[in-house]
Each structure stands twice: as structure tokens, then as C-alpha cells.
Amino acid sequence: MNRTALRPLIFAMSFIAMALLGSSLQAQTAQDSAHLKDWWKNAVIYEIYPRSFQDTNNDGIGDLNGITAHLDYLKELGIDAIWIAPCYPSPLADFGYDISDYENIAPEYGTLADFDRLVAEAKKRNIRIMMDMVMNHTSDQHKWFLESKSSKTNPYRDWYVWRDGKGETATSQGEPPNNWLSEFGHSAWQWDPTTRQYYYHKFYIQQPDLNWDNPKVHEAFKNIMRFWYKHGVAGFRFDAITTLFEDPTLADEDYVRDKDGNIIINAAGDKQTDGKKTEFLPQVDDVMQEMRAASDAYPSNKFPGTHLFVGETYVPNIAALAKLYGTPQKPEFQLPMDTQIGLETHKLDAAIFRKKITEAENDLNGNPPLIVFDNHDNPRLDARFGDGVHDNDIQRVISTLLFTTRGAALFYYGDEIGMKTTPPTRKEDVKDPVGILMWPKYKGRDGERTPMQWDDSKNAGFSNATPWLPVPANYTTINAKAEEADPNSLFHWYQKLIALKKTNDAVANGENIMLDVNNPGVLSWERKSATGVVVVVCNMTADAQTVDLSAAGNSAPKTLLKAHAADPQSLSKIELGPYGVYIGQL
């Protein structure tokens, strides 16, 4: 057949091929779009306390350029997003959580240009940047509050919570309006002699609470969100979000009593109140629905995909947590933090963990949980779960739980190398104001905020200057460089777990089903998807254990990852050493 005769056939075949290619590209585009939209559902988020991560200008304080310098390290680890604790201008009464300007970068951390470079470099590595959003309060040096306290008739007066005292006279300030307490000790009301009223502060005196009954406050924070979205931010972690509102009647709170009926005295020497008039008021849901709607309406063109809302949500039960997701019609947080498992439980207890993980699986209306074990406000894992002998092995158990249960995962800088809590030993060394106030009953949060330990050089490679907090003496053996060089290190365990979370469909998307549910010392579960089943077994004791999981199947599992565990021939006999872990594919 000559070429002329072949032309119609060639044309038809080319048309079919182009149509098939177009269909394939459309399907791929739809798949990519869905992945971008739901990127957070199985995400790994890494919290950085910027003051302590890396100093690049030799002032002893970490900075944004220090984060940029270590993006390859975080990419190697497998991070999807970085949550940066506040890096806004601040007088530092609460090390950044007292914000004086929401639309700028504190000079000690760099500039907006440095921030833009961080976002751009992170994007090249497919890492998103999240900011801390503090909506409950501002610094007392914020321009809004300076205006508010200037006179009772100032337009900003009702941006904050001002009230008359009890028994006030022309010559006396009287008493605070009620018995509400600051989280950091003593009355939550501070007298202002200029305007002769008290202002409310749930936290430090220097952190006056905003009045969320004022619609102008709502609009101000929508504009703040939009400002950072323009700079490429992928979302926010909302600080102290359950404390936005207070009971308008100003009724006293009840005192907390011990089992004998005696009022409990807290570390600051106050009669402890129950907080029920100042936390979890239902208006919080209304505000977050409003903020989420404003966020969802803003195009995410700097880094395509859904903007993420993470909530700092210390809640009393799973029902309260479920409520904070909102509804499909009125969404709130995509990922309110589940702190019940990792921050409110301080020991490895298989029964407690089993119960809480099962609740997270079954009682969140299908929403993915965000289990949190560590952050800048709590002693590190060794202090809460360790025994001083098996600390790294215990952390392998905890990280296995974190990364192989369903949902997103959040962890704190230094967890991946096993950094230890190192609190100050003398009051004069304490930097955290609450530690100074409550010493020695509470030593503050310095111990979990020490500089990142990068290598065994001076100051652990954090800074050439004197660090703002002392570097723990163990940096010569506990540091990122040494762990990266050791294939059996905690760093590589984290890295392998995160890779498994990303690449194994059962671990990424499967149901979470508990196994061997009456075992007091070993926590076992399976992740089950349409493509396969993965079994995870964690020994939560210092004794060797053998478990029988034959109820889950008879086939011999293929080992995916293990620590202090044998390769089993079947599910009927899985042998684990002290704090051993076994992960196998069926």
C-alpha cells in the first residue's frame, strides 16, 4: 500500500491516540487537583520554635534564614508543612505570643523579604509554611490596645474587654469584677488607672483579651489572614482558640476541689477555678465558621491547594473535639488537635491509648484526626513517657503510633533526634516568665525550648554566639549529624515511618482497626484499605512479649519495619523485645 493510501489510517490512529492522551491528562489533572485539595489529610507537620532552630546572624537567636538553611534536612525527613511559632514583632512578655504587629516579621527573626524567600525555597521542595494565628489577645503594646486604653471614648475602646470593679469609688479601684484567673497565675483582671477600669487577660497581664463581640475585630483578623495568604502562607495554627469568649454575666467560676472537698491551690498560690465561664463558649464555633468561609474564599495561587486551619484545642472529650471540625455546610478546623492521647496521657498505657485511638477513628464523623504528642508548651517526650533507660525505644513506640494511625501527624523540632527536656536548675537562669512566677513548683517551659542540636561543634552548631538558652550538655552525642550517619538512629526510624505513611496505601488511607483488644501491655492494630492490610504491633512494656494476632489472618506478614522484634512466620506468634515494634504487610 502506498503512503497516500495510508494517510487516512494514520490520521485516524493519531486522532485516537490524541483522544486517549487527552483523556489520560484530564484524569491525571483531576487526580492532582484532588490531591492538592486534600493535601492535609495525611500530612506530616513539623513545628519550629524559630528562636531555637538556627541562628545565622550570630546574635544567639534563631531566625527565618536559619529555617531556610535547613529545608533540605526537612525534605529528607519527609515533612509536608512547617508550623512556625510566632515570629511577629513582640515585646516578648510571652516570647512572641504577645503580638504588637500582625503584619510584619520581628527584626530578630529577619524581614518580610526573608519570609518570602523561605516560602519560595520551601515551595521548591514541596513544603508548605504555616503561621501561628493568635486571635484571643494582643500585646499591650499593640496600637489597638494603646488606643483602647487612652480613653473610654476612643474608637478602639470596645476592641478589648473592659469592666468596672466591685466597690469602686472615686479614691479606690475596688476589687476585680470576679474570681476569674489568668492561666499564668493570679487575677485575670488588671486595673488601669488612666480610665479607671479593669481589662481582662486570660494569659499574661501584657496580653489583653480582644472583644470578639465586636464585628470590627472579626474583619481585622480576616484582613490579617489575607495579608499572609498574599505572602504564600498555606494556613494557620490557631492559638488558645477555645478562650475567645467569656460569660457576659461575669459570674464567678466554681473552685476546683480535691476528693476530700478541699479547694485546690495551684502552683501560683491561687484558689484554682474551673474555667467554665471563660473557655469553650459556643460562640467560638460561629467565629471559626466565619473565618473558615473567608479563608476558603481566598485563592491559593502562591501554593495551590486548600488553606489549612489547625486548632490548639485542649478539649475534655472526643465529642467536644468532633464539634470543632464543624459540618460540611459550616466547616471550622480541618485539623483540631487531639491532645487527649499524647499531651494529657503521661504514661504508656495500652488500654488508654487503645480507647483514645478508637474514639479518634470512630467518633469524629469520618474526619481525619491530628494526634499531637509534643509542642513548645510541654516537656519533651522523655520527661513525660521515658524511664531514663529506654527513652529512645519508647520514642520509637510513640512515633510509630503517631505516623501509622489514621490522619495527619504533627511533631516538634528535635523529636526526630531524641532531644531531651533540660529545665533550668536555678531560678536566676529562667527565661520563661511563668517559670519565674511559679518557681520551684513549676520551672517554666525553657526545658523544651532549648536550641536544636545540629552537630557536636560549639553550641551544637546552633550559633557562634552565646545562645539565648543554654545548649544541653548531651549535644555531643545527641545531634542531627550523628543521627543522619547512623542507619539505626531515631532519625532514620522517623524517616522510614514517614515514608511508609506516604507510600503505603493502607497506612495512608486505610481504616484503623484495633486487634488483641484485651492485651494490657501490647497495642496492636491493622490499617486496612482496598489494596492491602498492614499490621502494627507496639510493646508498651519493658518486658519481652509474644502476641497472637491470628484472628486477623493466617498469612505470613512481610516485614516493613521493626525494632527489637523478630520476623514472624505467622500472625500467631509475634515476638517483641522491651518496647519493641513490628510493622508487617499482609
Buried (B, 14 or more C-beta within 10 A) or exposed (E): EEEEEEEEEEEEEEEEEEEEEEEEEEEEEEEEEEEEEBBBBBBBBBBBBBBBBBBBBEBBBBBBBBBBBBBEBBBEBBBBBBBBBBBBBBBBBBBBBBBBBBEBBBEBBBBEEBBBBBBBBBBEEEBBBBBBBBBBBBBBBBEBBBBBBEEEEBEBBBBBBBBEBEEBEEEEBBBBBBBBBBBBBBBBBBBBEEBBBBBBBBBBBBBBBBBBBBEEBBEBBBEBBEEBBEBBBBBBBBBBBBBBBBBEEBEEBEBBEEEEEEEEEBBBEBEBBEBEBBBBBEEBBBBBBBBBEBBEEEEBEBBEBBBBBBBBBBBEEBEBBBBBBBEEEEBBBBBBBBBBBBBBBEEBBBBBBBBBBBBBBEBBEEBBBBBBBBBBBBBBBBBBBBEEEBBBBBBBBBBBBBBBBBBBBBBBBBBBBBBBBBBBEEEEEBBBBBBEBBBEEBBBBBBBBBBBBBBBEEBBBBBBEEBBBBBBEBBEEBBBBBBBEEEEBBBBBBBBBBBBBBEBEBBBBBBBBBBBBEBEBBBBBBBBBEEBBBBBBBBBBBEEBEBBBEEBBEEEBEBBBBBBBBEBEBBBEBBBBBBBBBBBBB
